[in-house]
Amino acid sequence: MRTLVGSLTAALVLVLPSTGSAQIVQPTGVPLVYQGALYFPSGPTVFFDGALMVRVGTFQGVPLYLDPSRDPVNVVLVPVGGKLMRPYERTQADIQADLVVPDPPEFPDQPEPFAHRRYFEKLICPPLDRFAPPLPTRSSAAIAPPSPLPRGPASRGVWIEFDGRMWTPTGPGPERSPRLKVIGNYFDFLVYQDPARPDRIFMSATSGGPLIQYDVRPR
């Protein structure tokens, strides 16, 4: 590469035209290097078009241009005097080498999709009857009927406990009168009784409400 660059540098001739602007004359057959690739002079010269051509770099002091409308990959343009541009192209061998697609890597044969799927179905999803409890046979079901559900104790209805005995409400009580004596408290409520009926008491359900009759419950 150093020999190639030295040959190109020695072959470049700087010419000062009468207008005073610098011109670079490229000799035939000497390549230049752009982005690691070799470009050789080819084709006729073209006029510089500032609306299309874009400067992309410099090689040994020589400005390099691209024309996006022509071939921005394989062709570069170099000024050779005035407004003339000389195209430089890559060789066809280099262009074809970029188009060669390597063979895909070889992989071992893949297992059959159907067998692969069946293996994982058995591994992840066991049969439904694997964890199901055994069902009784017809003969055992006919011989051993299902046992009834256990029941709780029978309800005793509504009642209260006062003075060591159970009292059941039996209806509305009488109006409060002097013949009813207060014999105690059931929580925050006064308990009344007629001395002639020791088996019956009276008590209100709300503060100041009417009396309710309670009869003693037989044991």
C-alpha positions in Angstrom: 0.0 0.0 0.0 2.9 2.4 0.8 4.4 1.7 -2.7 1.0 2.4 -4.3 0.5 5.7 -2.5 4.1 6.7 -3.3 3.5 6.0 -7.0 0.3 8.1 -7.0 1.9 11.0 -5.2 4.9 11.0 -7.6 2.6 10.8 -10.6 0.3 13.8 -9.5 1.3 17.0 -11.3 0.2 20.4 -10.0 -0.5 22.8 -12.7 -1.2 26.5 -12.1 -3.5 27.8 -14.9 -3.6 31.4 -16.1 -6.6 32.1 -13.9 -4.5 31.4 -10.8 -6.7 28.4 -9.5 -5.0 25.1 -8.8 -5.6 22.1 -11.1 -4.7 18.5 -10.4 -4.1 16.3 -13.4 -4.5 12.6 -12.8 -2.4 10.3 -14.9 -4.0 7.2 -16.6 -3.8 3.9 -14.7 -2.8 5.1 -11.2 -5.4 4.1 -8.6 -6.5 5.9 -5.5 -7.7 4.6 -2.2 -11.1 5.4 -0.8 -12.6 3.6 2.3 -10.1 0.8 1.9 -10.9 0.0 -1.7 -8.9 0.7 -4.9 -10.5 3.0 -7.5 -9.0 3.2 -11.1 -9.5 6.0 -13.7 -12.3 5.2 -16.2 -14.8 6.7 -18.5 -14.9 10.3 -20.0 -14.6 13.4 -17.9 -17.8 15.2 -16.8 -18.5 18.8 -15.7 -18.7 19.6 -12.0 -22.3 20.0 -10.8 -22.5 21.6 -7.3 -26.2 20.7 -7.0 -25.5 17.0 -7.2 -21.8 16.2 -6.4 -20.8 16.0 -2.8 -17.3 16.0 -1.4 -16.7 12.9 0.8 -13.0 13.0 1.5 -9.4 13.6 0.5 -6.7 11.3 -0.8 -3.1 12.7 -0.6 -4.4 16.2 -0.9 -6.8 15.3 -3.8 -10.5 16.1 -3.0 -12.9 13.2 -3.6 -16.5 13.6 -4.7 -19.6 11.4 -5.1 -22.5 11.7 -7.5 -25.6 10.1 -5.8 -27.4 10.1 -9.1 -24.7 7.9 -10.7 -23.2 5.3 -8.4 -22.3 6.5 -4.9 -20.6 3.2 -3.9 -18.4 2.1 -6.8 -17.6 5.5 -8.5 -15.8 8.5 -7.1 -15.0 11.8 -8.9 -11.7 13.7 -8.9 -11.2 17.2 -10.2 -8.7 17.3 -13.1 -8.8 21.0 -14.2 -11.3 23.8 -14.5 -14.7 22.3 -13.9 -13.9 18.8 -15.3 -14.2 15.8 -13.1 -12.6 12.4 -13.8 -14.5 9.3 -12.6 -12.6 6.5 -10.8 -14.3 3.1 -10.5 -13.7 -0.1 -8.7 -12.9 -3.2 -10.8 -15.7 -5.6 -11.7 -13.9 -8.3 -9.7 -14.2 -6.3 -6.5 -17.8 -5.4 -7.2 -18.7 -9.1 -7.8 -16.9 -10.1 -4.7 -19.3 -7.9 -2.7 -22.3 -9.6 -4.2 -21.2 -13.1 -3.4 -23.4 -14.5 -0.6 -21.7 -17.1 1.6 -23.3 -20.5 2.0 -25.4 -20.8 5.1 -23.8 -22.8 8.0 -24.7 -26.4 8.3 -26.9 -27.4 11.3 -27.8 -30.8 12.5 -31.2 -32.2 11.5 -34.0 -30.8 13.6 -36.3 -33.4 15.3 -39.7 -34.0 13.8 -42.1 -31.2 14.9 -44.9 -33.6 15.7 -42.8 -35.8 17.9 -41.2 -32.8 19.6 -44.7 -31.4 20.5 -46.0 -34.7 21.8 -43.0 -35.0 24.1 -43.5 -31.6 25.8 -47.3 -32.1 26.0 -46.7 -35.2 28.0 -44.0 -33.5 30.1 -46.0 -30.3 30.9 -49.7 -31.4 30.7 -50.2 -34.8 32.4 -53.4 -36.7 31.8 -56.4 -35.3 33.6 -57.2 -38.6 35.3 -53.7 -38.8 36.8 -54.7 -36.7 39.8 -58.4 -37.4 39.8 -59.8 -39.5 42.8 -61.0 -43.0 41.9 -64.7 -43.2 41.0 -66.8 -45.7 42.9 -68.1 -48.7 41.0 -71.8 -49.4 40.5 -71.9 -52.3 42.9 -70.2 -50.4 45.8 -72.5 -47.4 45.2 -75.6 -49.6 45.4 -74.5 -51.4 48.5 -73.1 -48.4 50.5 -75.5 -45.4 50.3 -74.1 -42.0 51.2 -74.1 -41.2 54.9 -76.3 -38.3 56.0 -74.7 -35.1 57.0 -74.4 -34.5 60.7 -77.0 -32.2 62.3 -76.6 -29.7 65.1 -78.6 -29.7 68.3 -82.4 -28.9 68.0 -83.3 -25.2 68.4 -84.9 -24.2 71.7 -86.6 -21.1 70.2 -86.5 -17.7 71.7 -85.9 -17.5 75.4 -84.0 -15.6 78.1 -82.3 -16.8 81.3 -83.2 -15.0 84.5 -83.0 -16.0 88.2 -81.5 -19.3 87.2 -84.5 -20.3 85.0 -85.4 -20.1 81.3 -88.3 -17.8 80.3 -90.1 -17.9 77.0 -92.0 -14.9 75.5 -95.7 -15.7 75.3 -97.3 -12.4 74.3 -97.9 -8.8 75.3 -97.9 -7.9 79.0 -100.2 -5.7 81.0 -99.9 -2.0 81.7 -97.6 -1.0 84.5 -99.5 -0.8 87.8 -98.8 -0.9 91.5 -99.6 -4.6 91.7 -96.5 -5.4 89.5 -93.3 -5.5 91.6 -89.8 -5.0 90.4 -87.8 -8.1 91.2 -84.5 -7.4 89.4 -82.8 -6.3 86.2 -82.1 -8.1 82.9 -79.1 -6.2 81.6 -80.5 -2.6 81.5 -84.2 -3.5 81.7 -86.4 -3.8 84.8 -88.1 -7.1 85.4 -91.6 -7.0 86.8 -93.7 -9.8 88.4 -97.2 -10.3 89.8 -96.7 -11.9 93.3 -99.7 -14.1 92.5 -98.0 -15.6 89.5 -94.4 -16.6 90.4 -94.2 -18.5 87.0 -94.5 -15.3 85.0 -92.4 -12.2 84.5 -92.8 -9.0 82.4 -90.1 -7.0 80.7 -89.9 -4.4 78.0 -87.9 -4.8 74.8 -86.9 -1.1 74.6 -86.4 1.6 77.1 -89.9 2.8 78.2 -91.6 0.5 75.8 -94.6 -1.8 76.5 -94.1 -4.8 78.6 -93.8 -8.3 77.2 -94.9 -11.4 79.0 -92.5 -14.3 79.7 -93.6 -17.6 81.2 -91.2 -20.0 82.9 -90.1 -22.8 80.7 -90.4 -26.3 82.0 -87.2 -28.2 82.5 
